[in-house]
């Protein structure tokens, strides 16, 4: 357990950050699931719309430090490739 005032403050900050990051990560996963659901349904127009909605959210998480830049790029690339592969 933290004893010094600095360590106690750092523990509080870390916990707030952890909860915020968990919430943001969960939100992004929901956007990704929406895109994948449209891909599974085979609806290219809806999948494209869902991807367009998810893309800026994923990119924002890099600036907030929730995802590494390459991880976000990989997620976007794979989703985009799956959407493009759909035939409608």
Buried (B, 14 or more C-beta within 10 A) or exposed (E): EEEEEEEEEEEEEEEEEEEEBEEBEEEBEEBBEBBBEBBEEEBBEBBBBBBEEBBEBBBBBBEEEBBEEEEBBEBBEEBBEBBEEBEE
